[in-house]
């Protein structure tokens, strides 16, 4: 019985941490400065603009139209991916991380086709 209680306690204590982790797949990468301007047609947002407006910070536009900001690590990963791509626009990413309010603490970010 004591063993069952310990297992249950561990499960209960780790569940909240797991609930915050997430993966967002094939979402648009948008800089904060251009968010309102390109929200209606994010795939037309050119890489040149994403690089130029990097100082405002990056985020993702979810399927329901919500914008979640990336943390510093996520911004660095996004910048590296943008500099390495030959794509001109239609920038979609897969992001893995932990959502903290309106920000994602990014552990992985990759451009997708």
Backbone atoms as SQL, in Angstrom:
CREATE TABLE atoms (id INTEGER PRIMARY KEY, chain TEXT, resi INTEGER, resn TEXT, atom TEXT, x REAL, y REAL, z REAL);
INSERT INTO atoms VALUES
  (1, 'A', 1, 'UNK', 'N', 0.814, -1.188, 0.000),
  (2, 'A', 1, 'UNK', 'CA', 0.000, 0.000, 0.000),
  (3, 'A', 1, 'UNK', 'C', 0.865, 1.261, 0.000),
  (4, 'A', 2, 'UNK', 'N', 1.943, 1.259, 0.810),
  (5, 'A', 2, 'UNK', 'CA', 2.831, 2.415, 0.858),
  (6, 'A', 2, 'UNK', 'C', 3.471, 2.656, -0.504),
  (7, 'A', 3, 'UNK', 'N', 3.827, 1.573, -1.190),
  (8, 'A', 3, 'UNK', 'CA', 4.439, 1.701, -2.507),
  (9, 'A', 3, 'UNK', 'C', 3.454, 2.338, -3.491),
  (10, 'A', 4, 'UNK', 'N', 2.216, 1.928, -3.441),
  (11, 'A', 4, 'UNK', 'CA', 1.184, 2.482, -4.310),
  (12, 'A', 4, 'UNK', 'C', 1.003, 3.976, -4.043),
  (13, 'A', 5, 'UNK', 'N', 1.042, 4.372, -2.812),
  (14, 'A', 5, 'UNK', 'CA', 0.908, 5.783, -2.444),
  (15, 'A', 5, 'UNK', 'C', 2.086, 6.593, -2.976),
  (16, 'A', 6, 'UNK', 'N', 3.294, 6.030, -2.911),
  (17, 'A', 6, 'UNK', 'CA', 4.474, 6.718, -3.422),
  (18, 'A', 6, 'UNK', 'C', 4.382, 6.905, -4.927),
  (19, 'A', 7, 'UNK', 'N', 3.971, 5.859, -5.627),
  (20, 'A', 7, 'UNK', 'CA', 3.824, 5.942, -7.086),
  (21, 'A', 7, 'UNK', 'C', 2.780, 6.994, -7.440),
  (22, 'A', 8, 'UNK', 'N', 1.669, 6.991, -6.737),
  (23, 'A', 8, 'UNK', 'CA', 0.616, 7.972, -6.976),
  (24, 'A', 8, 'UNK', 'C', 1.124, 9.395, -6.721),
  (25, 'A', 9, 'UNK', 'N', 1.866, 9.595, -5.643),
  (26, 'A', 9, 'UNK', 'CA', 2.405, 10.914, -5.310),
  (27, 'A', 9, 'UNK', 'C', 3.350, 11.402, -6.393),
  (28, 'A', 10, 'UNK', 'N', 4.210, 10.541, -6.901),
  (29, 'A', 10, 'UNK', 'CA', 5.133, 10.930, -7.969),
  (30, 'A', 10, 'UNK', 'C', 4.357, 11.318, -9.221),
  (31, 'A', 11, 'UNK', 'N', 3.339, 10.555, -9.563),
  (32, 'A', 11, 'UNK', 'CA', 2.532, 10.868, -10.737),
  (33, 'A', 11, 'UNK', 'C', 1.843, 12.215, -10.600),
  (34, 'A', 12, 'UNK', 'N', 1.264, 12.480, -9.463),
  (35, 'A', 12, 'UNK', 'CA', 0.555, 13.735, -9.238),
  (36, 'A', 12, 'UNK', 'C', 1.513, 14.914, -9.293),
  (37, 'A', 13, 'UNK', 'N', 2.696, 14.763, -8.734),
  (38, 'A', 13, 'UNK', 'CA', 3.659, 15.858, -8.709),
  (39, 'A', 13, 'UNK', 'C', 4.265, 16.140, -10.072),
  (40, 'A', 14, 'UNK', 'N', 4.406, 15.149, -10.928),
  (41, 'A', 14, 'UNK', 'CA', 5.018, 15.373, -12.238),
  (42, 'A', 14, 'UNK', 'C', 4.011, 15.746, -13.311),
  (43, 'A', 15, 'UNK', 'N', 2.752, 15.513, -13.125),
  (44, 'A', 15, 'UNK', 'CA', 1.751, 15.824, -14.142),
  (45, 'A', 15, 'UNK', 'C', 1.695, 17.307, -14.510),
  (46, 'A', 16, 'UNK', 'N', 1.722, 18.250, -13.564),
  (47, 'A', 16, 'UNK', 'CA', 1.680, 19.654, -13.964),
  (48, 'A', 16, 'UNK', 'C', 2.857, 20.047, -14.856),
  (49, 'A', 17, 'UNK', 'N', 4.029, 19.538, -14.598),
  (50, 'A', 17, 'UNK', 'CA', 5.190, 19.870, -15.427),
  (51, 'A', 17, 'UNK', 'C', 5.010, 19.329, -16.837),
  (52, 'A', 18, 'UNK', 'N', 4.457, 18.143, -16.948),
  (53, 'A', 18, 'UNK', 'CA', 4.242, 17.561, -18.261),
  (54, 'A', 18, 'UNK', 'C', 3.155, 18.306, -19.030),
  (55, 'A', 19, 'UNK', 'N', 2.175, 18.808, -18.338),
  (56, 'A', 19, 'UNK', 'CA', 1.070, 19.494, -18.999),
  (57, 'A', 19, 'UNK', 'C', 1.524, 20.780, -19.667),
  (58, 'A', 20, 'UNK', 'N', 2.595, 21.393, -19.201),
  (59, 'A', 20, 'UNK', 'CA', 3.071, 22.641, -19.768),
  (60, 'A', 20, 'UNK', 'C', 3.932, 22.439, -21.008),
  (61, 'A', 21, 'UNK', 'N', 4.499, 21.255, -21.163),
  (62, 'A', 21, 'UNK', 'CA', 5.324, 20.981, -22.331),
  (63, 'A', 21, 'UNK', 'C', 4.430, 20.867, -23.546),
  (64, 'A', 22, 'UNK', 'N', 4.946, 21.296, -24.689),
  (65, 'A', 22, 'UNK', 'CA', 4.116, 21.236, -25.884),
  (66, 'A', 22, 'UNK', 'C', 4.927, 21.181, -27.157),
  (67, 'A', 23, 'UNK', 'N', 4.241, 20.826, -28.216),
  (68, 'A', 23, 'UNK', 'CA', 4.813, 20.824, -29.556),
  (69, 'A', 23, 'UNK', 'C', 3.816, 21.507, -30.476),
  (70, 'A', 24, 'UNK', 'N', 4.312, 22.427, -31.243),
  (71, 'A', 24, 'UNK', 'CA', 3.509, 23.133, -32.223),
  (72, 'A', 24, 'UNK', 'C', 4.094, 22.776, -33.579),
  (73, 'A', 25, 'UNK', 'N', 3.270, 22.222, -34.468),
  (74, 'A', 25, 'UNK', 'CA', 3.767, 21.741, -35.752),
  (75, 'A', 25, 'UNK', 'C', 3.229, 22.567, -36.912),
  (76, 'A', 26, 'UNK', 'N', 4.135, 22.845, -37.847),
  (77, 'A', 26, 'UNK', 'CA', 3.811, 23.569, -39.089),
  (78, 'A', 26, 'UNK', 'C', 3.092, 24.888, -38.825),
  (79, 'A', 27, 'UNK', 'N', 3.601, 25.641, -37.850),
  (80, 'A', 27, 'UNK', 'CA', 3.023, 26.948, -37.529),
  (81, 'A', 27, 'UNK', 'C', 3.868, 28.044, -38.170),
  (82, 'A', 28, 'UNK', 'N', 3.249, 29.170, -38.447),
  (83, 'A', 28, 'UNK', 'CA', 3.949, 30.293, -39.074),
  (84, 'A', 28, 'UNK', 'C', 4.860, 30.983, -38.077),
  (85, 'A', 29, 'UNK', 'N', 6.058, 31.304, -38.521),
  (86, 'A', 29, 'UNK', 'CA', 7.007, 32.087, -37.728),
  (87, 'A', 29, 'UNK', 'C', 6.832, 33.547, -38.122),
  (88, 'A', 30, 'UNK', 'N', 6.565, 34.403, -37.141),
  (89, 'A', 30, 'UNK', 'CA', 6.290, 35.817, -37.395),
  (90, 'A', 30, 'UNK', 'C', 7.086, 36.657, -36.406),
  (91, 'A', 31, 'UNK', 'N', 7.606, 37.789, -36.892),
  (92, 'A', 31, 'UNK', 'CA', 8.240, 38.717, -35.954),
  (93, 'A', 31, 'UNK', 'C', 7.148, 39.595, -35.339),
  (94, 'A', 32, 'UNK', 'N', 7.394, 40.051, -34.132),
  (95, 'A', 32, 'UNK', 'CA', 6.390, 40.825, -33.402),
  (96, 'A', 32, 'UNK', 'C', 6.032, 42.123, -34.118),
  (97, 'A', 33, 'UNK', 'N', 7.018, 42.781, -34.710),
  (98, 'A', 33, 'UNK', 'CA', 6.782, 44.066, -35.359),
  (99, 'A', 33, 'UNK', 'C', 5.755, 43.959, -36.502),
  (100, 'A', 34, 'UNK', 'N', 5.792, 42.870, -37.237),
  (101, 'A', 34, 'UNK', 'CA', 4.923, 42.721, -38.411),
  (102, 'A', 34, 'UNK', 'C', 3.668, 41.896, -38.145),
  (103, 'A', 35, 'UNK', 'N', 3.456, 41.482, -36.932),
  (104, 'A', 35, 'UNK', 'CA', 2.364, 40.573, -36.608),
  (105, 'A', 35, 'UNK', 'C', 1.022, 41.038, -37.163),
  (106, 'A', 36, 'UNK', 'N', 0.605, 42.230, -36.825),
  (107, 'A', 36, 'UNK', 'CA', -0.724, 42.705, -37.253),
  (108, 'A', 36, 'UNK', 'C', -0.792, 42.870, -38.768),
  (109, 'A', 37, 'UNK', 'N', 0.295, 43.250, -39.390),
  (110, 'A', 37, 'UNK', 'CA', 0.323, 43.480, -40.834),
  (111, 'A', 37, 'UNK', 'C', 0.212, 42.173, -41.622),
  (112, 'A', 38, 'UNK', 'N', 0.798, 41.093, -41.122),
  (113, 'A', 38, 'UNK', 'CA', 0.855, 39.843, -41.897),
  (114, 'A', 38, 'UNK', 'C', -0.030, 38.727, -41.336),
  (115, 'A', 39, 'UNK', 'N', -0.746, 39.003, -40.274),
  (116, 'A', 39, 'UNK', 'CA', -1.557, 37.976, -39.607),
  (117, 'A', 39, 'UNK', 'C', -2.549, 37.304, -40.563),
  (118, 'A', 40, 'UNK', 'N', -3.116, 38.055, -41.472),
  (119, 'A', 40, 'UNK', 'CA', -4.111, 37.508, -42.399),
  (120, 'A', 40, 'UNK', 'C', -3.482, 36.610, -43.468),
  (121, 'A', 41, 'UNK', 'N', -2.218, 36.848, -43.801),
  (122, 'A', 41, 'UNK', 'CA', -1.542, 36.061, -44.843),
  (123, 'A', 41, 'UNK', 'C', -0.081, 35.821, -44.445),
  (124, 'A', 42, 'UNK', 'N', 0.145, 35.056, -43.377),
  (125, 'A', 42, 'UNK', 'CA', 1.509, 34.892, -42.856),
  (126, 'A', 42, 'UNK', 'C', 2.478, 34.207, -43.825),
  (127, 'A', 43, 'UNK', 'N', 1.969, 33.393, -44.739),
  (128, 'A', 43, 'UNK', 'CA', 2.870, 32.707, -45.665),
  (129, 'A', 43, 'UNK', 'C', 3.510, 33.650, -46.679),
  (130, 'A', 44, 'UNK', 'N', 2.950, 34.836, -46.837),
  (131, 'A', 44, 'UNK', 'CA', 3.524, 35.823, -47.760),
  (132, 'A', 44, 'UNK', 'C', 4.602, 36.683, -47.099),
  (133, 'A', 45, 'UNK', 'N', 4.810, 36.510, -45.811),
  (134, 'A', 45, 'UNK', 'CA', 5.808, 37.295, -45.076),
  (135, 'A', 45, 'UNK', 'C', 7.206, 36.840, -45.489),
  (136, 'A', 46, 'UNK', 'N', 7.982, 37.709, -46.126),
  (137, 'A', 46, 'UNK', 'CA', 9.286, 37.288, -46.653),
  (138, 'A', 46, 'UNK', 'C', 10.362, 37.112, -45.576),
  (139, 'A', 47, 'UNK', 'N', 11.272, 36.209, -45.860),
  (140, 'A', 47, 'UNK', 'CA', 12.410, 35.962, -44.970),
  (141, 'A', 47, 'UNK', 'C', 13.209, 37.244, -44.769),
  (142, 'A', 48, 'UNK', 'N', 13.350, 38.041, -45.821),
  (143, 'A', 48, 'UNK', 'CA', 14.113, 39.291, -45.700),
  (144, 'A', 48, 'UNK', 'C', 13.528, 40.191, -44.615),
  (145, 'A', 49, 'UNK', 'N', 12.209, 40.240, -44.511),
  (146, 'A', 49, 'UNK', 'CA', 11.563, 41.048, -43.476),
  (147, 'A', 49, 'UNK', 'C', 11.746, 40.408, -42.108),
  (148, 'A', 50, 'UNK', 'N', 11.606, 39.087, -42.045),
  (149, 'A', 50, 'UNK', 'CA', 11.816, 38.397, -40.767),
  (150, 'A', 50, 'UNK', 'C', 13.212, 38.677, -40.223),
  (151, 'A', 51, 'UNK', 'N', 14.195, 38.707, -41.092),
  (152, 'A', 51, 'UNK', 'CA', 15.567, 38.988, -40.649),
  (153, 'A', 51, 'UNK', 'C', 15.724, 40.453, -40.254),
  (154, 'A', 52, 'UNK', 'N', 15.128, 41.350, -41.032),
  (155, 'A', 52, 'UNK', 'CA', 15.238, 42.784, -40.760),
  (156, 'A', 52, 'UNK', 'C', 14.571, 43.160, -39.435),
  (157, 'A', 53, 'UNK', 'N', 13.471, 42.511, -39.114),
  (158, 'A', 53, 'UNK', 'CA', 12.698, 42.851, -37.915),
  (159, 'A', 53, 'UNK', 'C', 13.003, 41.936, -36.726),
  (160, 'A', 54, 'UNK', 'N', 14.108, 41.230, -36.774),
  (161, 'A', 54, 'UNK', 'CA', 14.459, 40.265, -35.724),
  (162, 'A', 54, 'UNK', 'C', 14.523, 40.891, -34.338),
  (163, 'A', 55, 'UNK', 'N', 14.893, 42.137, -34.255),
  (164, 'A', 55, 'UNK', 'CA', 15.033, 42.807, -32.965),
  (165, 'A', 55, 'UNK', 'C', 13.734, 42.889, -32.172),
  (166, 'A', 56, 'UNK', 'N', 12.604, 42.790, -32.863),
  (167, 'A', 56, 'UNK', 'CA', 11.324, 42.863, -32.155),
  (168, 'A', 56, 'UNK', 'C', 10.948, 41.524, -31.520),
  (169, 'A', 57, 'UNK', 'N', 11.673, 40.464, -31.890),
  (170, 'A', 57, 'UNK', 'CA', 11.419, 39.139, -31.339),
  (171, 'A', 57, 'UNK', 'C', 10.482, 38.336, -32.224),
  (172, 'A', 58, 'UNK', 'N', 10.658, 37.028, -32.171),
  (173, 'A', 58, 'UNK', 'CA', 9.847, 36.118, -32.978),
  (174, 'A', 58, 'UNK', 'C', 8.790, 35.440, -32.129),
  (175, 'A', 59, 'UNK', 'N', 7.802, 34.923, -32.826),
  (176, 'A', 59, 'UNK', 'CA', 6.757, 34.142, -32.198),
  (177, 'A', 59, 'UNK', 'C', 6.132, 33.247, -33.245),
  (178, 'A', 60, 'UNK', 'N', 5.192, 32.445, -32.812),
  (179, 'A', 60, 'UNK', 'CA', 4.472, 31.592, -33.744),
  (180, 'A', 60, 'UNK', 'C', 3.006, 31.985, -33.751),
  (181, 'A', 61, 'UNK', 'N', 2.390, 31.800, -34.898),
  (182, 'A', 61, 'UNK', 'CA', 0.974, 32.058, -35.048),
  (183, 'A', 61, 'UNK', 'C', 0.285, 30.703, -35.072),
  (184, 'A', 62, 'UNK', 'N', -0.498, 30.419, -34.048),
  (185, 'A', 62, 'UNK', 'CA', -1.144, 29.110, -33.936),
  (186, 'A', 62, 'UNK', 'C', -2.333, 29.019, -34.888),
  (187, 'A', 63, 'UNK', 'N', -2.855, 27.822, -35.052),
  (188, 'A', 63, 'UNK', 'CA', -3.980, 27.582, -35.954),
  (189, 'A', 63, 'UNK', 'C', -5.209, 28.407, -35.578),
  (190, 'A', 64, 'UNK', 'N', -5.357, 28.708, -34.282),
  (191, 'A', 64, 'UNK', 'CA', -6.510, 29.498, -33.841),
  (192, 'A', 64, 'UNK', 'C', -6.228, 31.004, -33.843),
  (193, 'A', 65, 'UNK', 'N', -5.111, 31.419, -34.463),
  (194, 'A', 65, 'UNK', 'CA', -4.796, 32.838, -34.595),
  (195, 'A', 65, 'UNK', 'C', -4.115, 33.460, -33.397),
  (196, 'A', 66, 'UNK', 'N', -3.689, 32.671, -32.444),
  (197, 'A', 66, 'UNK', 'CA', -3.009, 33.183, -31.251),
  (198, 'A', 66, 'UNK', 'C', -1.502, 33.277, -31.523),
  (199, 'A', 67, 'UNK', 'N', -0.889, 34.361, -31.073),
  (200, 'A', 67, 'UNK', 'CA', 0.552, 34.541, -31.232),
  (201, 'A', 67, 'UNK', 'C', 1.232, 34.252, -29.906),
  (202, 'A', 68, 'UNK', 'N', 2.194, 33.335, -29.933),
  (203, 'A', 68, 'UNK', 'CA', 2.977, 33.007, -28.746),
  (204, 'A', 68, 'UNK', 'C', 4.419, 33.424, -29.001),
  (205, 'A', 69, 'UNK', 'N', 4.965, 34.224, -28.118),
  (206, 'A', 69, 'UNK', 'CA', 6.334, 34.703, -28.256),
  (207, 'A', 69, 'UNK', 'C', 7.329, 33.586, -27.962),
  (208, 'A', 70, 'UNK', 'N', 8.482, 33.654, -28.612),
  (209, 'A', 70, 'UNK', 'CA', 9.574, 32.729, -28.326),
  (210, 'A', 70, 'UNK', 'C', 10.521, 33.379, -27.326),
  (211, 'A', 71, 'UNK', 'N', 11.116, 32.583, -26.467),
  (212, 'A', 71, 'UNK', 'CA', 12.108, 33.098, -25.525),
  (213, 'A', 71, 'UNK', 'C', 13.414, 33.387, -26.265),
  (214, 'A', 72, 'UNK', 'N', 14.434, 33.828, -25.556),
  (215, 'A', 72, 'UNK', 'CA', 15.711, 34.181, -26.189),
  (216, 'A', 72, 'UNK', 'C', 16.303, 32.997, -26.946),
  (217, 'A', 73, 'UNK', 'N', 16.283, 31.816, -26.344),
  (218, 'A', 73, 'UNK', 'CA', 16.810, 30.630, -27.023),
  (219, 'A', 73, 'UNK', 'C', 16.034, 30.366, -28.310),
  (220, 'A', 74, 'UNK', 'N', 14.726, 30.538, -28.265),
  (221, 'A', 74, 'UNK', 'CA', 13.898, 30.352, -29.452),
  (222, 'A', 74, 'UNK', 'C', 14.184, 31.383, -30.521),
  (223, 'A', 75, 'UNK', 'N', 14.384, 32.636, -30.102),
  (224, 'A', 75, 'UNK', 'CA', 14.739, 33.685, -31.057),
  (225, 'A', 75, 'UNK', 'C', 16.077, 33.375, -31.724),
  (226, 'A', 76, 'UNK', 'N', 17.037, 32.896, -30.955),
  (227, 'A', 76, 'UNK', 'CA', 18.347, 32.544, -31.515),
  (228, 'A', 76, 'UNK', 'C', 18.230, 31.384, -32.507),
  (229, 'A', 77, 'UNK', 'N', 17.439, 30.375, -32.156),
  (230, 'A', 77, 'UNK', 'CA', 17.235, 29.224, -33.054),
  (231, 'A', 77, 'UNK', 'C', 16.519, 29.660, -34.333),
  (232, 'A', 78, 'UNK', 'N', 15.523, 30.532, -34.197),
  (233, 'A', 78, 'UNK', 'CA', 14.792, 31.027, -35.365),
  (234, 'A', 78, 'UNK', 'C', 15.715, 31.817, -36.283),
  (235, 'A', 79, 'UNK', 'N', 16.521, 32.683, -35.707),
  (236, 'A', 79, 'UNK', 'CA', 17.448, 33.494, -36.502),
  (237, 'A', 79, 'UNK', 'C', 18.423, 32.590, -37.258),
  (238, 'A', 80, 'UNK', 'N', 18.973, 31.595, -36.598),
  (239, 'A', 80, 'UNK', 'CA', 19.911, 30.674, -37.249),
  (240, 'A', 80, 'UNK', 'C', 19.224, 29.925, -38.398),
  (241, 'A', 81, 'UNK', 'N', 17.997, 29.489, -38.175),
  (242, 'A', 81, 'UNK', 'CA', 17.256, 28.766, -39.217),
  (243, 'A', 81, 'UNK', 'C', 16.952, 29.672, -40.400),
  (244, 'A', 82, 'UNK', 'N', 16.579, 30.914, -40.132),
  (245, 'A', 82, 'UNK', 'CA', 16.287, 31.852, -41.211),
  (246, 'A', 82, 'UNK', 'C', 17.533, 32.183, -42.029),
  (247, 'A', 83, 'UNK', 'N', 18.655, 32.346, -41.356),
  (248, 'A', 83, 'UNK', 'CA', 19.902, 32.640, -42.070),
  (249, 'A', 83, 'UNK', 'C', 20.349, 31.465, -42.932),
  (250, 'A', 84, 'UNK', 'N', 19.975, 30.248, -42.547),
  (251, 'A', 84, 'UNK', 'CA', 20.428, 29.053, -43.267),
  (252, 'A', 84, 'UNK', 'C', 19.490, 28.640, -44.406),
  (253, 'A', 85, 'UNK', 'N', 18.285, 29.191, -44.446),
  (254, 'A', 85, 'UNK', 'CA', 17.324, 28.742, -45.445),
  (255, 'A', 85, 'UNK', 'C', 17.497, 29.454, -46.790),
  (256, 'A', 86, 'UNK', 'N', 17.087, 28.772, -47.837),
  (257, 'A', 86, 'UNK', 'CA', 17.063, 29.383, -49.172),
  (258, 'A', 86, 'UNK', 'C', 15.629, 29.782, -49.543),
  (259, 'A', 87, 'UNK', 'N', 14.685, 29.496, -48.660),
  (260, 'A', 87, 'UNK', 'CA', 13.292, 29.873, -48.910),
  (261, 'A', 87, 'UNK', 'C', 13.167, 31.399, -48.887),
  (262, 'A', 88, 'UNK', 'N', 12.223, 31.903, -49.664),
  (263, 'A', 88, 'UNK', 'CA', 11.982, 33.355, -49.718),
  (264, 'A', 88, 'UNK', 'C', 10.815, 33.780, -48.821),
  (265, 'A', 89, 'UNK', 'N', 9.861, 32.866, -48.619),
  (266, 'A', 89, 'UNK', 'CA', 8.693, 33.142, -47.775),
  (267, 'A', 89, 'UNK', 'C', 8.082, 31.799, -47.370),
  (268, 'A', 90, 'UNK', 'N', 6.838, 31.828, -46.897),
  (269, 'A', 90, 'UNK', 'CA', 6.146, 30.614, -46.454),
  (270, 'A', 90, 'UNK', 'C', 6.976, 29.884, -45.385),
  (271, 'A', 91, 'UNK', 'N', 7.320, 30.617, -44.342),
  (272, 'A', 91, 'UNK', 'CA', 8.156, 30.067, -43.279),
  (273, 'A', 91, 'UNK', 'C', 7.287, 29.419, -42.214),
  (274, 'A', 92, 'UNK', 'N', 7.380, 28.113, -42.155),
  (275, 'A', 92, 'UNK', 'CA', 6.672, 27.316, -41.160),
  (276, 'A', 92, 'UNK', 'C', 7.702, 26.583, -40.309),
  (277, 'A', 93, 'UNK', 'N', 7.378, 26.400, -39.042),
  (278, 'A', 93, 'UNK', 'CA', 8.301, 25.756, -38.119),
  (279, 'A', 93, 'UNK', 'C', 7.591, 24.728, -37.253),
  (280, 'A', 94, 'UNK', 'N', 8.372, 23.797, -36.761),
  (281, 'A', 94, 'UNK', 'CA', 7.957, 22.902, -35.682),
  (282, 'A', 94, 'UNK', 'C', 8.697, 23.395, -34.447),
  (283, 'A', 95, 'UNK', 'N', 7.976, 23.592, -33.370),
  (284, 'A', 95, 'UNK', 'CA', 8.567, 24.106, -32.136),
  (285, 'A', 95, 'UNK', 'C', 8.216, 23.155, -30.987),
  (286, 'A', 96, 'UNK', 'N', 9.211, 22.861, -30.179),
  (287, 'A', 96, 'UNK', 'CA', 9.008, 22.079, -28.967),
  (288, 'A', 96, 'UNK', 'C', 9.505, 22.918, -27.799),
  (289, 'A', 97, 'UNK', 'N', 8.723, 22.942, -26.730),
  (290, 'A', 97, 'UNK', 'CA', 9.135, 23.710, -25.573),
  (291, 'A', 97, 'UNK', 'C', 8.067, 23.705, -24.502),
  (292, 'A', 98, 'UNK', 'N', 8.236, 24.594, -23.570),
  (293, 'A', 98, 'UNK', 'CA', 7.321, 24.709, -22.447),
  (294, 'A', 98, 'UNK', 'C', 6.664, 26.072, -22.489),
  (295, 'A', 99, 'UNK', 'N', 5.340, 26.088, -22.562),
  (296, 'A', 99, 'UNK', 'CA', 4.620, 27.345, -22.597),
  (297, 'A', 99, 'UNK', 'C', 4.498, 27.905, -21.190),
  (298, 'A', 100, 'UNK', 'N', 4.928, 29.142, -21.051),
  (299, 'A', 100, 'UNK', 'CA', 4.827, 29.863, -19.779),
  (300, 'A', 100, 'UNK', 'C', 4.055, 31.147, -20.070),
  (301, 'A', 101, 'UNK', 'N', 2.769, 31.117, -19.828),
  (302, 'A', 101, 'UNK', 'CA', 1.930, 32.263, -20.170),
  (303, 'A', 101, 'UNK', 'C', 1.838, 32.402, -21.678),
  (304, 'A', 102, 'UNK', 'N', 2.255, 33.544, -22.197),
  (305, 'A', 102, 'UNK', 'CA', 2.200, 33.810, -23.633),
  (306, 'A', 102, 'UNK', 'C', 3.561, 33.610, -24.305),
  (307, 'A', 103, 'UNK', 'N', 4.492, 32.969, -23.609),
  (308, 'A', 103, 'UNK', 'CA', 5.845, 32.751, -24.127),
  (309, 'A', 103, 'UNK', 'C', 6.177, 31.265, -24.104),
  (310, 'A', 104, 'UNK', 'N', 6.941, 30.834, -25.108),
  (311, 'A', 104, 'UNK', 'CA', 7.405, 29.455, -25.159),
  (312, 'A', 104, 'UNK', 'C', 8.890, 29.431, -24.841),
  (313, 'A', 105, 'UNK', 'N', 9.275, 28.656, -23.832),
  (314, 'A', 105, 'UNK', 'CA', 10.687, 28.378, -23.542),
  (315, 'A', 105, 'UNK', 'C', 11.083, 27.254, -24.502),
  (316, 'A', 106, 'UNK', 'N', 11.741, 27.620, -25.588),
  (317, 'A', 106, 'UNK', 'CA', 11.987, 26.717, -26.711),
  (318, 'A', 106, 'UNK', 'C', 13.148, 25.769, -26.428),
  (319, 'A', 107, 'UNK', 'N', 12.902, 24.478, -26.646),
  (320, 'A', 107, 'UNK', 'CA', 13.978, 23.495, -26.567),
  (321, 'A', 107, 'UNK', 'C', 14.408, 23.057, -27.965),
  (322, 'A', 108, 'UNK', 'N', 13.499, 23.147, -28.949),
  (323, 'A', 108, 'UNK', 'CA', 13.837, 22.782, -30.337),
  (324, 'A', 108, 'UNK', 'C', 12.966, 23.591, -31.299),
  (325, 'A', 109, 'UNK', 'N', 13.577, 23.990, -32.403),
  (326, 'A', 109, 'UNK', 'CA', 12.865, 24.707, -33.459),
  (327, 'A', 109, 'UNK', 'C', 13.477, 24.288, -34.783),
  (328, 'A', 110, 'UNK', 'N', 12.638, 23.936, -35.747),
  (329, 'A', 110, 'UNK', 'CA', 13.123, 23.533, -37.063),
  (330, 'A', 110, 'UNK', 'C', 12.170, 24.028, -38.148),
  (331, 'A', 111, 'UNK', 'N', 12.739, 24.519, -39.247),
  (332, 'A', 111, 'UNK', 'CA', 11.928, 24.898, -40.396),
  (333, 'A', 111, 'UNK', 'C', 11.353, 23.637, -41.026),
  (334, 'A', 112, 'UNK', 'N', 10.137, 23.738, -41.543),
  (335, 'A', 112, 'UNK', 'CA', 9.505, 22.609, -42.230),
  (336, 'A', 112, 'UNK', 'C', 9.027, 23.078, -43.603),
  (337, 'A', 113, 'UNK', 'N', 8.812, 22.120, -44.474),
  (338, 'A', 113, 'UNK', 'CA', 8.323, 22.450, -45.823),
  (339, 'A', 113, 'UNK', 'C', 6.857, 22.724, -45.816);
